[in-house]
């Protein structure tokens, strides 16, 4: 897990922005005590948000839509992998 200080350093994001992104639901760090910590997935997502905002000029509403679509794609990918694994298992069982 990545500490808040390391996260801010590695993403070049200000603490105020991080708090806003968490409040917006763009980042959902696991609840840990006494301080938040982040995963590599959170790190990649924050870098994507920063790139969308700073490099591409995407506004907050656009970022919300993009992140939602990315989450849907990943969910569909997991579902497809599970379905393919099930089909492969049935094929190996002679079904």
URGI-V38918 format. One record per residue. N is the residue number from 0. PHI is phi in degrees with one decimal (999 if undefined). Layout:
BEGIN
n->N phi->PHI
n->N phi->PHI
END
This chain:
BEGIN
n->0 phi->999
n->1 phi->-109.7
n->2 phi->-70.8
n->3 phi->-59.0
n->4 phi->-62.7
n->5 phi->-66.4
n->6 phi->-59.0
n->7 phi->-62.5
n->8 phi->-66.5
n->9 phi->-72.3
n->10 phi->-99.1
n->11 phi->55.6
n->12 phi->-110.9
n->13 phi->-79.5
n->14 phi->-57.8
n->15 phi->-62.6
n->16 phi->-65.2
n->17 phi->-58.3
n->18 phi->-61.6
n->19 phi->-66.3
n->20 phi->-67.3
n->21 phi->-66.9
n->22 phi->-61.4
n->23 phi->-75.5
n->24 phi->84.5
n->25 phi->-72.9
n->26 phi->-124.2
n->27 phi->-130.6
n->28 phi->-69.0
n->29 phi->-63.3
n->30 phi->-76.0
n->31 phi->-127.7
n->32 phi->-110.9
n->33 phi->-88.0
n->34 phi->-129.3
n->35 phi->-63.1
n->36 phi->-139.0
n->37 phi->-129.5
n->38 phi->-100.5
n->39 phi->-63.9
n->40 phi->-64.5
n->41 phi->-60.3
n->42 phi->-62.0
n->43 phi->-63.8
n->44 phi->-65.2
n->45 phi->-64.7
n->46 phi->-65.3
n->47 phi->-64.1
n->48 phi->-58.9
n->49 phi->-60.2
n->50 phi->-64.0
n->51 phi->-60.5
n->52 phi->-74.8
n->53 phi->-81.3
n->54 phi->-87.1
n->55 phi->-105.5
n->56 phi->71.3
n->57 phi->-73.9
n->58 phi->-82.2
n->59 phi->-59.6
n->60 phi->-63.6
n->61 phi->-65.1
n->62 phi->-62.7
n->63 phi->-58.8
n->64 phi->-64.9
n->65 phi->-60.9
n->66 phi->-64.0
n->67 phi->-62.1
n->68 phi->-65.2
n->69 phi->-62.2
n->70 phi->-61.6
n->71 phi->-64.0
n->72 phi->-60.5
n->73 phi->-65.0
n->74 phi->-63.9
n->75 phi->-64.4
n->76 phi->-61.5
n->77 phi->-62.3
n->78 phi->-63.7
n->79 phi->-65.7
n->80 phi->-62.3
n->81 phi->-63.8
n->82 phi->-64.3
n->83 phi->-62.5
n->84 phi->-62.7
n->85 phi->-66.0
n->86 phi->-63.8
n->87 phi->-63.1
n->88 phi->-63.9
n->89 phi->-66.2
n->90 phi->-65.2
n->91 phi->-68.2
n->92 phi->-82.8
n->93 phi->90.0
n->94 phi->-98.3
END
